[in-house]
Amino acid sequence: MTPDSGAGDGSREPCRLIIAIDGPSAAGKSTISRLLARRLGLQFINTGAMYRAVAYKASRSGVDVFDTGSISRLADQSNIELKGDPDDLRIFCDGEDVTRALRSPEVSRLSSIVSAVPGVRRAMVAAQRKMGERGGVVLEGRDIGTQVFPQADYKFFLVADPEVRARRRWEEERTAGHELTFDQLRSEIDERDRRDETRGDSPLRRASDAILIDSSKLTIEEVVEQILERIRPRS
Ligand code: DC
């Protein structure tokens, strides 16, 4: 069996479903996964936030993100938990609520580096499988359909034109009060795409059985509707 050949047949009870949403950064995965989880009454697991928590902890404790041994140990020794409902997901690292700190441009940059380290990925994937093994979850990330839950009931791969993604992210950042120019953001998105797609361990790629959705010209609601149409029974 290839890693991504085992998608479920959709016969699991609706409250036990495992839904995988993968794709490049700023393709709208978080917003869409959150809405989807809310509409279906499922738990939302934002796996990117877990890599961000590792990056944040490393920067706060002075661990060099390029020192793969130290960063892997740090990931192994971290207790990362996601709590709350989809509309107010809180991320805890060793008991501390770090949610707010995780969105900074610096953490975005560092998380892209630490997520390429195999030891970090091993620790995070193990934690994600534990969180989702009972089902009833929407997981968003880069490798959910290929590595974390290749047997997920439904897999979606969300893409959007890089220019559109950069514009959406720029508007979010401005709202959050982060001072980045559009050009800076565009080149950061390109850089993160490149790193996510070319890393040796679990590079970003679409599982062969994932449904591709290009959101460049769709509203968030339209994407959610397209996904819901594929999920039976209809909500
Ligand atoms: O989705 P995000 O921007 O919050 O993710 C942060 C970083 O973590 C990003 O560089 C990609 C990486 N990531 C990953 O490698 N695997 C995942 N399942 C989720 C995120």
Boltz pocket constraint, residues with backbone or C-beta under 6 A from the ligand:
constraints:
  - pocket:
      binder: B
      contacts: [[A, 25], [A, 26], [A, 47], [A, 48], [A, 49], [A, 51], [A, 52], [A, 108], [A, 111], [A, 112], [A, 113], [A, 115], [A, 116], [A, 140], [A, 141], [A, 142], [A, 143], [A, 144], [A, 192], [A, 196], [A, 202]]
      max_distance: 6.0
